[in-house]
Amino acid sequence: MKKIFKVLTVLIIIAIQTTASFAVETGKIDKLIKKSGLNDMSIVSVSIKNAENNNVVYELNSKRLLHPASTVKLFTQFSALETLGYDYFFKTGFYKDSQNNLYIKLGADPSLTTSQLKQAMQKVKETGVSYNNLYFDDSIIDKREFAPGWMWDDNVNPYTPKVSAYNLDKNIIKVNIEKNAEGKANLTLSPSYPMSIISDVKIGIKKDLLEVNSYYWNNPEVVEIFGAVTNPKTIYLPLSSMRRYFIYNLDKIIDDLRIDVKSTLYSSKLVPQNAELITEINNPISPAIKEALENSSNLSAESIYKLAGAVKYSSTGSDMNAFDVFKEFYKGIGMDINNIKLSDGCGVSRYDLIYADWMTETLNKLYKMKNFEKFKAFLAQPGEGTLSDRLFDLRGDTWLKTGSLNNISALTGYVKSQDGHIYSVAILTENYTKDNSDVKAFEDELIKLIYNR
């Protein structure tokens, strides 16, 4: 009886100490939020849980639906990988039918390059066949290049390229701003591409001030660039038409290699079942997942998300059936998916809604899944990707996904604290007018408080 009493006494003391510890840390987080001033006129939502036992460490506005920005990639890419498999390859196939027609079956590969396309077409040439027609099988994902809720004025943002079955060279083009013999700015495209740039750029001004516009409703292939730069530099523009860019590069390759294709009227057509495979470009999914999670590539994330819908349902991939994949997966591990909404897989859509408590609850379930360690390796650590200049002292103890849009900042993932435990965290901040760097500094201080437990 005395032994039982002693055990109960010890457990009570531990419980009291733990409660006191939580109270101290809650107070520190409250002070940090108050000091930031973010919760005065903006919205701050925080959820922190122990990933091992799901105990709540701290919460504030944790069940308010807010915009997750790119933090949603952590969740969409996990469910997509569980569907596609960690050994999935993007495939771009080259086929010949009995009528000597050539088919290119596109794979919506975000890693595909013009160099790879040329290597494959060299093998097509080696068949020695004179081809009558060239067709594209572009049925793998839909033709909706922007997801619902993407902002129209993001059309010159290189971080938000359109997404297509015709993905090539990351769907962006370089604009090199150089000084000519008269000391004025000369703009060239790399690679060369038939689009018009209206330019009034000066070189030698003390501060870079560039404005880039594209009025796609008038002419999508005309871009205006105005302002000044201190030195020659390179900027990046998203392509207005990936199909046009793909065909432009393919035509050059066909001419360079002198491949005999009689018709240049390239149309879309499914590959016949009896067509013969000539060659195939295979790119592994791992680098693209790394790009999506470490560097927050919207192209990789959205392509992978849609492809999960295509593979799961053996149909054309779309944001709609990709969300069905997402819902089925998370419902299958016991998550309530009725109160969240996703219109894309990368967090760019302003229609995406999620809440911090759902995020940490889900993180805790993912933490216990068999593929967790594989997936965790794709997340950014301090000094990498979007965390390249943040939380240096916590490298090896934090695995996080960042999120940023205008007046929105988010951070989610895992923190291994000094007490040896793993904590899941979700921080969503919305509708602020402060500088982004101030909000990121607030997030970092909160992460450090968790680490210092």
Secondary structure, DSSP 4 states (H G I P E B T S, - for coil): -HHHHHHHHHHHHHHHHHHHHHHHHHHHHHHHHHHHTHHHHSEEEEEEEETTT--EEEEESTTS-B--GGGHHHHHHHHHHHHH-TT-EEEEEEEE-TT--EEEE----TT--HHHHHHHHHHHHTT---BS-EEEE--SB-S--S-TT--GGGTT-TTS----TT--GGGEEEEEEEE-TTS-EEEEEES--S-EEEEEEEES-SS-EEEEE--TTT-TTEEEEEEEESS-EEEEEE-S-HHHHHHHHHHHHHHHHT--BS----EE-PPPTTPEEEEEEEEEHHHHHHHHHHS--HHHHHHHHHHHHHHHHTS-B-HHHHHHHHHHHHHHTT---TT-B-SSSSS--TT-BB-HHHHHHHHHHHHTSTTHHHHHTTSB-TTSGGGTTS-GGGTTTEEEEEEEETTEEEEEEEEE-TTS-EEEEEEEEES--S-HHHHHHHHHHHHHHHHT-
